[in-house]
Amino acid sequence: MTAEVAIINRQGIALAADSAVTVGRAKVWKTAHKLFSLGPRHDMAIMVYGTGSYLEFPWDAVVKAFRQENNDKRFDTVRECMEAFRQYLLRDTFKHEPGHKRSVISVLIEHVDSIRREAKVDGDPKVWNADKANEIIDGVQKELAQAIVLFDDLTFEDFKADVGAEIEAYLAETVPEDAKAEFIPKLLALAFDAFRRKRESQRSTGVVFAGFGVEEFFPHLLHFTLDGRLGARLRWWEEEGDARNLNTPDDYGKPCIIPFAQRDMPFLFLTGIGGEHLQFLNSGLESVMDGVFGDVIEKFVPQDQQEDALSAVATGSALAASEFMQQFTNFVAQSVMSPIYRAVSALPKEEMAAMAEALVELTSLRRKIDSRLESVGGPVDVAVISKGDGLVWIKRKHYFKIDINPDFMKRRTLLNGGPDE
C-alpha cells in the first residue's frame, strides 16, 4: 500500500509519496519510487500507487521512457499530457499477452477467494456450499449492475475468445471438481461483467497527474485508476471527485489537500474525526432511536397498530440520522476544515512541502503501530511544482550515492536537456 498527498494553492502544488511496496502478503520493501518528474521542460509530475508495474513493466521504467520520448514536446494542459500518457500505454511496446490476461483474471480473483472463504464446507475450501456460493455471485452481480460500463461494444463471445481459455484454466484449479460444471460458466460470465465495468480489482493502479501546462497559470491535478488491459482496451477511468483545476471558475483559487491510497490519517487531520467513527455515529444514532421509540410503541400503542408504527419509526429514524449527519458535516466543514484551508491558501511553497511530508509521515506512524505490516513507510519523496520554478525536489531518495556517480547526471542532461532527478 501507499500514502501520497497533494497540497494545492495558487502558488503551486506540493506532492509527497512514501517508499513502501508490499510483496505478496508478508514482505514490505521501502525503496519504491512513486513520484516522478516529467523533466526540466515540463512543469508536471506523475505519481502512482497500488501495483508496482503495468502489465509486468515497472512503473519507474514506463514513466521515464514516456518522459524521454516527450522531452521536446510541450503540453498546453495537464489533461493533454494525461491523454498522451494514456495513448502511450496502449502501444504495442506493452503488448505483453500474459500480462494482459493476468490483469483480466485479477478482476475475478477476489470473488473466487470470497467464495472459497465463505462458502467452504467444514472448513475445507475445496468443498463449496452451492447455495452460499450462488448467493455470493448474485450479490456481486447486483453490485456490478450499479457500476458504469466502460466497454459497450465488448461482447461475451469476443471476451471469451480472447481470454476465456486462461480464465477457465484458472478456475479449473480453484473450483471443486463436483462444482466445475455449475460454477465455471457462472464465474466466466462474472469475469466478463467485472472487466467491462468501472470497478477496481486487487491489481489496480492509481495515477495522478499534477502541475502546469504551458497555457495554465494555476495548478491542475487529475486522478485516474488503471486496472489492466486486454488488446486495445485499457481499463482506465477518471476519479472526478479528486480533480482540481484552479484555472477554472469552479476551482479558481481554492486551496485543497488531497490524499491518495491510504486516506484515513489525512482525513482525521482535516476533519478531527475518523471515517469509521462517522459511520458508527450514523448507524448508532439510528439504532438508538429505533430502540427508544420501539419501547415506547410497545408500551403505549395498541397491538394491531404497532407494525405500522414501527415502520414509520424506522423511516423517521433514518431521516433524522441523515439530517443530523448533514448538520454535523456542515459543522465540521465550517469549524474545523475552513480554518485549515484558509491557512493552506496562504502557505508558502516550502511550508506546503513540509505539510505534505508530515501527513505522509503521520500515516506511516499509524501503520507502524496498528498494522502487522508497515504498509506505509521509508523515505518520503517530496516535490513542489510552481509556474515560475517548475518542479523542485525538496527530498529525493536514490539507490546510489549521487556524488560518486557523475555520469548519471551527465546522462540525464544528455537525454532530457537538464538534470531532472
C-alpha positions, 0 to 999 in steps of 0.5 A, a space after each residue: 500500500 501507499 500514502 501520497 498527498 497533494 497540497 494545492 494553492 495558487 502558488 503551486 502544488 506540493 506532492 509527497 509519496 512514501 517508499 513502501 511496496 508490499 510483496 505478496 502478503 508478508 514482505 514490505 520493501 521501502 525503496 519504491 519510487 512513486 513520484 516522478 518528474 516529467 523533466 526540466 521542460 515540463 512543469 508536471 509530475 506523475 505519481 502512482 500507487 497500488 501495483 508496482 508495474 503495468 502489465 509486468 513493466 515497472 512503473 519507474 521504467 514506463 514513466 521515464 521512457 514516456 518522459 524521454 520520448 516527450 522531452 521536446 514536446 510541450 503540453 498546453 494542459 495537464 489533461 493533454 499530457 494525461 491523454 498522451 500518457 494514456 495513448 502511450 500505454 496502449 502501444 504495442 511496446 506493452 503488448 505483453 499477452 500474459 500480462 494482459 490476461 493476468 490483469 483480466 483474471 485479477 478482476 475475478 480473483 477476489 470473488 473466487 477467494 470470497 467464495 472459497 472463504 465463505 462458502 467452504 464446507 467444514 472448513 475445507 475450501 475445496 468443498 463449496 456450499 452451492 447455495 452460499 456460493 450462488 448467493 455470493 455471485 448474485 450479490 456481486 452481480 447486483 453490485 456490478 449492475 450499479 457500476 458504469 460500463 466502460 466497454 459497450 461494444 465488448 461482447 461475451 463471445 469476443 471476451 471469451 475468445 480472447 481470454 476465456 481459455 486462461 480464465 477457465 484454466 484458472 478456475 479449473 484449479 480453484 473450483 471443486 471438481 463436483 462444482 466445475 460444471 455449475 460454477 465455471 460458466 457462472 464465474 466466466 460470465 462474472 469475469 466478463 461483467 467485472 472487466 467491462 465495468 468501472 470497478 477496481 480489482 486487487 491489481 489496480 493502479 492509481 495515477 495522478 497527474 499534477 502541475 502546469 501546462 504551458 497555457 495554465 497559470 494555476 495548478 491542475 491535478 487529475 486522478 485516474 485508476 488503471 486496472 489492466 488491459 486486454 488488446 486495445 482496451 485499457 481499463 482506465 477511468 477518471 476519479 472526478 471527485 479528486 480533480 482540481 483545476 484552479 484555472 477554472 471558475 469552479 476551482 479558481 483559487 481554492 486551496 485543497 489537500 488531497 490524499 491518495 491510497 491510504 486516506 484515513 490519517 489525512 482525513 482525521 487531520 482535516 476533519 478531527 474525526 475518523 471515517 469509521 467513527 462517522 459511520 458508527 455515529 450514523 448507524 448508532 444514532 439510528 439504532 438508538 432511536 429505533 430502540 427508544 421509540 420501539 419501547 415506547 410503541 410497545 408500551 403505549 400503542 395498541 397491538 394491531 397498530 404497532 407494525 405500522 408504527 414501527 415502520 414509520 419509526 424506522 423511516 423517521 429514524 433514518 431521516 433524522 440520522 441523515 439530517 443530523 449527519 448533514 448538520 454535523 458535516 456542515 459543522 465540521 466543514 465550517 469549524 474545523 476544515 475552513 480554518 485549515 484551508 484558509 491557512 493552506 491558501 496562504 502557505 508558502 511553497 516550502 511550508 506546503 512541502 513540509 505539510 505534505 511530508 508530515 501527513 505522509 509521515 503521520 500515516 506511516 506512524 499509524 501503520 507502524 503501530 496498528 498494522 502487522 505490516 508497515 504498509 506505509 513507510 521509508 523515505 518520503 519523496 517530496 516535490 513542489 511544482 510552481 509556474 515560475 520554478 517548475 518542479 523542485 525536489 525538496 527530498 529525493 531518495 536514490 539507490 546510489 550515492 549521487 556524488 560518486 556517480 557523475 555520469 548519471 547526471 551527465 546522462 540525464 542532461 544528455 537525454 532530457 536537456 537538464 538534470 531532472 532527478 
